[in-house]
């Protein structure tokens, strides 16, 4: 690993001139492997070697530093200048809400190796060592939260020209680094994914600044070409919402989200690739001349994920809700699954992805992305005696915590359960039992650790819990103050986790573990009933979330299940079908209503349009999922709570229910080799289309409800399906080598019973 010898600016350039060895024929292959303490951009003769951005991303740096590999066979000349531009990134920049910097180290550095194979078998290796040089760049500042400053007057053509000295060139020094920490990427790189053009430009008369509305809350940055007098500085500030004709930056907290671009006097191009912002609106100040819609564009940036799941229906607001879920997924799947992309946080909160993983796995192929993250979860856990932290990677443990200030708790329900719930969601989505094998030790270690935290009565009732975080009736300044009893939530989650581990251990042939985990599940179920369930079926705290979890996780059966379903439906009706659950209950309440024969109530709640509801943000023009049901109040003002994000995917987990219940696609076995086709129309919906690209091929369901219910079904080769419509016998379908396209019709009066119980959907999918 090398670093600049002496102080340089925020983004130094390390470079080396490569002379190909002579007398060995032509180059057969050439590969570049590179990584950094910080982030790097690799170029050959000034041209980027790949589409990736912000490599090597964010990992548990103490134990794993990823490297990227590039095929540069056709990129080498006889003399080639290899440059590595370094940025602060997550390693060296600001992280978290305390303004902490340098969480992982105080020096930027890079490590690289260029391997060139010649026609006669000779191999030439060029590695980072003291023969490299360093120089300052045109980047004066770069920080993920605060933005980037680029001075085009400092750009030098010599940076891309081999054999030419660079002004103010310095040497480098080698710094200690354990190469055993290096590991290849498992997940995809961060890349540019699409371009969004401005929808509206508004010039403020008082100061001449222009507010650019891109019409979509997105994650990335702005990009433009411009010409103006040398030294003029253009400032671009970012925000998700407006306050009148001003950016509302209060939700950003301390994040400045500001880029500055200093003009050279020539034709300049600017793109700040060492920062990123969550924004719909950009305020552009000091632009030379008139800023037009053709002058600037937004670059959407996120991990390179393939879209595989799609949904549309007859209700435009539901389509917008689904689009909001998709955009929040894109914006927060930024190398790690973050909570939000805009304020001074952007951490890999485990609770968010624990409840959202099934939704994400339907919308995008996220197996490699989440498995990469799970590796870091396992490393953090391994060095914490089995405790899964609330964020992964976890910089919080590196911060000095003043007495009386917030400190990390021990394992907590849902958040720490991500160690089990996420691999299980991936297994059901893609059918690869290898994901269970690869992460089994982490899954089992989590459950064993939690078992040691239980009270003497077998409940998980001691220690800190997030519980039903952000209950909509909680005070905005007390998001933990939910109606659902936190111990009830935690014990229910323990039961779900232990039943999942029982099944995972059985699948992997770990019979002894399966027996032990099953015994724990049975003890937990008994303890839950003894401590929290009355003979009449009332559950402690009598809140919608406790019933939703108990029903969906399979803690109740028979008369108690029936009474719990009735009580849940009554509570939902008493709330006038407004959502009355937080992070814990929201992903499961619609399934609980559906499974206990209250499909009409589930639809009524989904289609509610005043606050709190899923469609309330849509009614106010939201284009992403909000952190709070009322992140924006009906009068257009922003919620006064400190945690008010307009791009948080967790509450978008309702899309999973939409895919299965409205769209009608549910796996009956992991990977969708055998599926349940069971759309359940409700509300005023007259049609819906749902499709999924599985590992076997495309499954699609299209239904129309007029005088009859018509189903158009497409299955890929080798996939079988059970078609189930309320009031009709099951229909068995099986696709041959050429796949299957089938149309089925059912009398609408028998197929549209909104109060019927749900078809037999396996609990394991939730």
Secondary structure, 3 states (H helix, E strand, C coil): CEEECCCCCCCCEEEEEEECCCCCCCEEEEEEEEEEECEEEEEECCEECCCCECECCCCCCCCCEEEEEEECHHHCCCEEEEEEEEECHHHHCCECCCCECCCCCCCCEEEEEEEEEECCCCEEEEECCCCCEEECCCEEEEECCCEEEEEHHHCCHHHHCCCCCCCCCEEEEECCCCHHHEEECCCCCEEEEEEEECCEEEECCCCCCEEEEEEEEEEEEEEEEEECCCCCEEEEEEECEEECCEEECHHHCCCCCEEEEECCCCEEEEECCCCCEEEEEEEEECCCCCCCCCCEEEEEEEECCCECEEEEECCHHHHHHHHHHHHHHHHHECCCECCCCCCCCCCCEHHHHHHHHHHHHHHECCHHHHHHHHHHHHHHHHCCCCCCCCECCCCHHHCCCCCCCCCCCCCCCCCCCHHHHHHHHHHHHHCCCHHHHHHHHHHHHHHHHHHCCCCCCCCCCCCCCCCCCCCCCCCCCCCCCCCCCHHHHHHHHHHHHHHHHHHHHHHCCCHHHHHHHHHHHHHHHHHHHHHHECCCCCECCCCHHHHHHHHHCCCCCHHHHHHHHHHHHHHHHHCCCCCCCCHHHHHHHHHHHHHCCCHHHHHHHHCCCCCCCHHHHHHCCCCCCCCCCCCECCCCCECCCCCCCCCCCHHHHHHHHHHHHHCCEEECCCCCCEEEECCCCCCCCCEEEEEEECCCCEEEEEEEECCEEEEEEEECCCCEEEECCCCCCCEEEECECCEEEEEEEEEHHHHCCCCCCCCCCCHHHC
